[in-house]
Amino acid sequence: MLTHTVMQSMFQSKPSINVSSDAMFSSPFWSLKGFSNSLNVTDELIKNLTKDAEENDFQVHKLSLDVEWERTTGDVNFDPSRFNKSYLEELTKQTNMQIILTISPYFKFSSSNFALGVINSTFVKDSGGVVPGLTLYDGQLTAILDVFNQQSVTWFTERLKELNDIGIENFRLTYGTQSWLPYKPRFQSTTGTPNLYRKLMTEAVSRVSKTLIVEHSSESRHVNSLVPLVAKIDLVDGRNCIVGVIDEALTLSIMGYPLVMVDGFKEMKGAKMTSEMYLRWYLLALTFPAYLITKPPWSVNKSLVHAVKQLSPKENMSHILGDYLHQLTEEVLKGQPILRPVWWQDPNNASVHAMAIQDQFLIGEMFLIAPILCEGRYQRDVYIPPGIWESEDRIILGPKVLTDFPVPLDKIVIFKQRKEK
């Protein structure tokens, strides 16, 4: 869309990403926390997850180590009593497993780096500008790295490079709670702000990370990072439904964050992740640039294993998108989103906006996605944008609304736009 492109070039930095990299539209990330239901784990759990996956005919290529891996937050080193570095190095370098390590800028009192950080002014100060300002992280008082102090940033990234040495080259940056900074923080820079803090922190970690997942990003459109979005399972008119995630993804995409990922799911009060909802969630997740499996299918219901296995190769988006991934890369580098609202190709059509379609989206300009988001529904209305579109053996001329279009439990509704030569 021309207006979006012009405005973005004037007011936003363009992303420098590669959507056809091995992190995009390919194998999922697997959550260790979701598998264990515990934060305080050992590397035995990694062995158990990979073993269970293999027994169910899955492969764990990307493992999210989203658990307590340090002895104390701020050590920036594996707890030797729970994790064997040699084993982790073997995983990353011999089996080529990607381990994504959750990190934060926080340092607890009991951290091995806290005293040194105080001496070297590594942390953000309190309002008086003399002692470290403290905030709550994981229910405990902590100091936080001052990213406006270049020496602090260099020291922190050197610790991450030590993790790079054993093959840990992928990170997930988190800030925890809403009150993530000390009260009235004093940064080394007088022009420092919370938004600028997150921007600089993202940039620092990106320099030592191949795949980067960033929670609560700010002004970081130029950084090659994934933005996680949780798919909420909530009750809508008495049915379990997936809510929110498409809206949020499209909003972030238009704002200049194209690499959105489905960050597992969360059951809201009264709702339940049933086998049917798991398949609907999985099908939706496949259509995003990346997704995280927070609960393996066999832990929800054994019967899901076969169903998910049948979906994975058949609905592999990198295969479906094919050569278009290369064109999509060029479009994104020009400031276009990957996921786009259905009005994107016909922005002046008032009737499309009036429909307020919130359960469809485009991948680039070529693919239309129309998922089922609620339990017990196997057909839906589908808005077809202008152009010639095809789905299996059907060819449709848009704009048009297809009513009661059948959507089996094992299918993603995908229409591909036919380009006239």
N, C-alpha and C positions, 0 to 999 in steps of 0.2 A: 504494500500500500504506500503510495508516493508520499502522502502527508506524514505518515509515521517515519519513513526513511529520512525525510528532510529534517524533521524536528529532532530525531535522534542524532543526526550528524551535527546539529547545532548545539545540543545541550547534553548529550551523553557520549561517553567513550564507547567505541565499537568493541565487541568481544573479539578476542584473538584465540579462537577455539578450533578444534578439529572434530566435527561430529561423527566422522567415520573411524575414529580411534577405537581401540578394542574395549573401551569402557562404554561405548554408546550402542544401544539397540542390540545387545548381545547377552552374554551370560549374566545371571543375577549376582548381587551381593548376598551373602548369607550372614545373618546376625548370630553371634555367639551368645549374646545376652538373651535373645529370644529362645534359643535352644535350651539354655540352662535355667532360666527364671532366677538367676542369682548373679550378683556382681562380683563376688569374691570367688574366683575360679582358678583352676590350674590349667597347664597345657594338656592335661589328660582330657579335658573337655573338648579340646580341638580334635584330639584323636577320636573321641567318641562321636563327634559330629561328622567327621569325614568318613568314619566307619559306617555309621548309620546311613549316611547318604549313599555310599557305595552299595550297601545291602539293599537299598531301595532303588538302585540303578540311576542315581544322580551323581554329579561331579561338583565338588566345591572348588571353583577356580578363584573366587574372590571372597575372602573371609573378613567380615567386619568385627574387629576385636574391640567391641563396644562395652567392655567390662573394666573392672579395676585391675589394671595390669601393673601399676606401680605399687611399691610397698606403701607409700604415702603420696598423695597428689602433690606434684612439684618435684619429685625425684627425677623425672624424665629418664627413667631407666626401669627395666623390668625387675619385678620382685624376684630375686634369685631363689626364694623358697617355693615359688609357685610356677615359674617359667624357666625352661632350659633354653638359653640363647642358641645353643648348637642345634637343637631340634627346630627352632624357628628359622634359623638360617638354612637348614636342610629343606624345610618346606618351601621357602621363597626361592632358593637358588637351584635346587635339584628337581623339585616337582613343579616349579613355576607358579605356585599359588601366590596370588596377590593378597597381602594382609593389609587391611586398612585400620590404622590405629587411631583411636579416639584420644585427642589431646586437648588441653585447655591452657590458658595463660595463668592459672592459679597455683599458689604455693601455700600449703598448710604449714602451721608452726612446726610440726614434727618432720617436715620434709628435710632431707639431707642438704638441700640448697637454700633453705630459708635464711640461716645466719649469714651465709656468704652474700646472699642477695641484699640483706640489710646493709652490710659493710660497703658493698659496691653500688649502692643506690640503684639496684636493679628494678625496684618496684615503684608503682604509683604512690605518691605521698598523700597524706591526709590534707585537710584544708590549711593546716599550719605550715606545710611544706618541709617538715623536718623528719618525721617518722613515717613508715609505711601506712597508707590507709588500708583499712580492713573491710572486707565484705564477706557475705555468707556464700559458700559453695559447698554443695552436698551436705548442708546442715552444720558446717563448721566454719569458723573464722579463717580467712585466708588473705594473703597479699596477692597482688596481680602485677604481671609484668608491665613495665613502662615501655611501650613500643615507640615512644617519642625519644627515647634514649638509645642511640644507635649501638652503643656498647652492649646494652641489655639485649637488643635484637640479635646482635652477632653472637653473643654467648648462648642464647636460646637456640638459634638455628644450628650452632655447632653441636649442641646436644642431639638435635634431630638428625644431623649428618652421621653421628655415631650409630644411630638406629638404621640409617641408610646402609651402613657398612655390613649389616647382617641381613640386608634385603628388605627392610621395612621402608618402603619408598612411597607409601600412600597414607594420607592422614585425613581424619575427620575432626574439624575444629568446632568446639562447642563452648558456650559461655554459661550454660546452666540456667540459673533463675533470672527473673526480670531485673532484680536489683543486683546487676552483675558487676557494677563498679562501686567503689567506696563512696560514702556520702561526701559531696563537694570535693571530688578528686583534684589533686594538684599534679599535673603532668610536667615533665621537664620542659616541654614547649608551651609557651603562653597561648598559642593558638590551637592547642589540642582540644578536641571535642570527642564525645563518645562515638559519633559516626565515623570520624576520621580515625579513631582508634581501631575500629573494626576493619576499616579499609587497609591500614598499615599492617595489621596483624595477618589479614588474609594474604597480602602481598608477600610478607615475610615467609609464611609457611609454604606458599606456592612455589617459592624458589628451591625448596628441598623436597618437593612432592610431585610425583608423576600423576596420580589421581588424587584430587582434593575435593572433599565434601565440606561445605561451609554452612553451619547453622547461623541464622541472623546476620546475613551479609549486609554490607552497606557500601555503596559507591564502588562496587567491585566487578562491574560489568566486563572490564578488560581482563579479568583473571579467569583462567580455564578451570572452573570449579563447578561441581554439582550442588544444586540447592535442594535439600530434602523436604518433602511434603508428606505428612501422614494422611492416609486415607481413613476417614472416620466412618465407622459402622454405626448408624443411628436408626432409630425408629421413625419412619415417615408413614403416616396413616396406618399404623399398626404393622408395617412391614420393615424388615431389616433392609437398609439401603446404604450404599456408599455415597457420602455427602462431602461437598466442599473441595475435594482435591482437584477437580477439573477447573473450577472457578479460580482457585489459587494459582494453578499452573498457568492458565492463560493470562492472568494479571501479571505474574512475574515475567512471563515470556515477552509481553508487550513492553514491560519496563526495562527490558534489556538483559534479562537473565534466562537465556534459552535452555540451559542444561538443567532442567528440573527432573527430579527423580521421585518415584513413589517410595516413601520411607516406611514400608510396612503398613500396618493398620492398627487402629485402636478402637476397641469396643466401648461405645458410650453407654450411659446408664440405661439398662433395660434391653439393649441390643445384644445380639449374639452372632459370632462368626460361625455360621453353619457351613456344611460342605458345599452347598449351592453358592453361598456368598463368597466362599473362598475361591471357587472357580471364576465367579464374576470379577472378583478383585484381581485374580491372577491374569485374566484376559485383559483387563484395563491396564495393569502394570506393564504388560508386554508392549503396549503402545507408547510408553514413555521412553525418553532417552536412556533411562536407567531405573532399576528398582531393587529394593532390599526385601529379602524374605525374612520376616521377623519370627515366623513360626513355620517350621517345615511341614509339608502336607501330611506326613505320617503322624505328626503330633496332634493334628486336628482330627483326622479320621483316616484310618488305613486305606479305606476305599478311594481316597483322593489320589493316592500315589499313581495308580494306573491312569486316571483321568488327566492329571497334570502332565504325566509323561507323554500322553498322546497329544496334548496341546503344544508342548514346547517346540518340537521340530516343525509342526504344521503351521504354527502361527509365529514363527521366528521373524521378527520385524526386519532384521538386517537382510534376510533373504527376500522378504516381500518388497522392501524398498529398493534393493538391488543397486544398480548404477546411479539411481537418483540420490543416493547418499552424497555422492561427490558434488552434484549440483546443489544439494541442500547446504553443504559446507560453504559454497560460494555465496549463497543467499544470506546465510547467517553472518558471514564476514562483512556483508554489506549492511548489516543491522536488522535483518529480518528474523523473526522468531522461528523456532522449530515447530512448536505447537501454536496453532492460530485459531481464533474464533471463526465460526462459519460465515460471519458477515465480511470477513477479510477481503474476499474477492469481489464483493458487491457492497461496498461501504455506504453507498448513497441510497440503498434500497430500504426505505422506511419500514416496510412490512417485515423484513427480516429482523430488524431491531425490535419491532413490536412483539415478535414471537418470543423474544428473550430466551433463546435456546441455550441451555446450560449443561446439556448432556451429550453434546457432539463437539468435535473439533477437527481441525485439519492438521496433517503433518506436512509442512511445507505447503505447496500449492497443488500437489498431485494426489494426495490421499485423504479421504474423508473417513473419520472414525465415528461410529455410532454404537456405543456399548449399552448393555442393559445394566442398570445400577441397583435395581431392587429385586428382592427375592420373590419368586412365584410369578414372574413375568417373562414371557417368551415371544413377545412381539412388541413393536414400538413404531411410532411415526418417525420418519427420517426426512429431514430437509436436505434436498439436493441443490447445491449452489449452481450458478450459471455454468454452462459448458456441457460437454458430453462425458458421461461417467459410466463405468462398467463395474459390475460385481459378478464374478463367476460367468454365468451365461446371459446375464441381463445387461442391457444398454439403456441408459436413461438420459433424456435431454432435460437439463435444468435451466432455470429454477423450477423446482417442483417439490411437493410434499408427498412422500409415499406413506400411505396409512396402513397400520397393522402389518408392518413388515416383519416376517418371522426371523427370530434370533434364537437358534438352538443354544443349549447350555455349553456346547463345545465350540462355539464360533464367535469370532470378532466380526462385526459388520464393517467391512472395508470396501469403499468405492474408490477406484482409481480413475483419475481424469485422463481422458484420451486427448492427446494433443494432435491437432490436424497438421500435417506436413505441408 
